[in-house]
Amino acid sequence: MSFEIHADIRRAETPPASWYTDPMLWQHAVKAIFPASWQWIADEDAVAVPGSCVPGFLNEHILDEPVVLVRDRSDVLRLLSNTCTHRGNIVVQERCISNELRCRYHGRRFGLDGSFVAMPEFSGVENFPSADDHLQTVPMGSWAGLHFGSVSPQQPFDAWIAPVLARLGHLPLSLMRAEPSMHRDYVVRAHWALYVENYLEGFHIPFVHAGLNNVLDYGAYQTVLFDSSVLQIGIGSTSDDTFTVPAGHPEAGQNVAAWYFWLWPNLMINAYPWGISMNIVQPLAPDRTRIRYRTYVWDASRLGSGAGADLDRVEREDGAIVEAVQRGLRSTIYRKGRYSPTREQGVHHFHRLLASALASL
């Protein structure tokens, strides 16, 4: 089942309630959307040393595509398929530092560039090795020490990340470091799209986030749309705990407390005066979503104040409200909703992108 969202937000209706509850549609939709998307893999600290190998999965719980991020001895970073070209075993089982990749099932060996090296008991095999015996390179891209990959990207990484580069490029990104004590993983009992929708509007802030509402000027909240992303700009109610925005920047002269970026389909990058937080939204089931929070700090002295002061509380408040929406959508009475033209432009844009992706099913 697909749906249509009118291009004019004043006329548009939201997706039907059944779209958030139907298991078959959820399965088809995530398989249509996520393999073509860019997904976070690891940060620079994980692969800082030549020989570093970091295994993982692209589109975990959807396709579970095995990959391994490798920095070779020449300091070249690559994302490789982590499936042995002999019998399909996972080659790298855990993080390590090595000079080569070796499958523990039958001993097939690969270079850190993915090239086939050797295989025992294969003498006499014709046309061996061939190009199919190498580990394939998987498309990847990097920004600010954060590394991303995609099985079959719908758009180039540079185009996907471009709005973030343009808005946040002046920040001291090279100074930021992971802060594991602030990392969190949560499971929200709601459809993944509901979590994204909630993120994409500041409409709910006065009603759900009392603490955040105290430090933001709700009337000055802004939304900017890009082809496959949305930027929300939180303006501080005072000049305290805000950015020093350089001349020539689109927000020059404004008391910016936070830039909130959403990138299609499931990544949020939030910039505060102290650093960056990142939300990765991972669908688990029609009514289950894992949210992975990762935090990177460049000025620890500014933690604990401003719009980024109590992110854990804000996230718990968001989780509670989207879970309540999920329960409400099971109603046999409710069908569809409408959009606020002044406050839900980001949600409308997201739904238009969803409708376009579903049209290809």
C-alpha positions, 0 to 999 in steps of 0.5 A: 500500500502506497499513499499520496501527499499533496504538494500543497501543505495547505491541502495535504493530508497525512499518511493513513493510520494503517501505514504505521501498523501494517507489518507487511507494509513496514517490511516492504517499505524499509527494504525499499528505503534503507538499502539505498540510504547512507548509514553511519558505521563508526567514528574515527577513533575506531579506525585511527590505527593502520591495520584497524578492522571494525566489523558491522552491519548496514541496515541492521535488522532489515538486511543485515548486510555484513561489512568491515571498515578497514584502515590499511597499512598505507592509511587508506580507509575502505569499507568492504563486504565482510562475507567470505567469497568461498562459503559466505562466512563472516570474515572479521568477527570482532574489532582487531588490528591485523595485516590481513583478513582471514576467514576462520571457517576454511582459512581463505585470506584477503588483503586489507584492500579486499584482494584475494591472497590465498586459499588452502586445498584449492590447487587444480581449481580452474579459472581461480582466483577470479574477480569474484574471489575478492571482497567487494568494496562498498560505497562509503563517505566521511564527514567530521571523522564520522564514517558512513556506508551504503549498499546501493546509494540513491545519491552521492554521499557528497550531495547527501551531506552538502547541506550539513557542510554548508551550515556547520563547516565553520564549527571546530569539528576537527577538535571534537572527540567521542564522549562514550559516557553520554552514548545511549541506546533506547528502544521506543515502542513505535514505528520508526517514521513516528520518531522522525516526524516528531523530530521534524517539528518544533510544534510540540516543544511548548507542550512536551519539553518544558525545560527546552522551551525555557531556553528557546524562542518558540516564535523564532524557531525556523525550518529550512527544507533541502532535497533530502534533508531538513534543517531546524534552527533553534534560536535562544531566548537570550544570547546565553549559551548560543553560537558565535555565528560568523559574518556571511553565514545564513544565521549571522546576527542571530542567537542560534542555540542549536542547529538540528539536521535530519538527513533522509531517511533516519539520521539526525545531527544536532549541533550545540555550542559544546559539540555534536550529538547524533541520533541514528533511527533503526527500525526493528518492527512496525512498533519497535525502533532502536535509537542510538545516541552518539555524542562528540564534544569539542568544548566540555566547559559548555556541557550542561547548559543551553539547548543541549543541556539535558538531552537524556530527558528530552529524548525520554519525553520524545519517546513517551509521546511517540509511543502514545501516538503509536497506541492512538494510531491503532484506533478504528476511528482515526484515519488521517490528519492535516498539517500546520503550514507554519510548523509542520513543513518538515513533516510534510517534506518527509512524508512526500519523500516517503510517498515517492519511495513507496511509489517504487514498490 
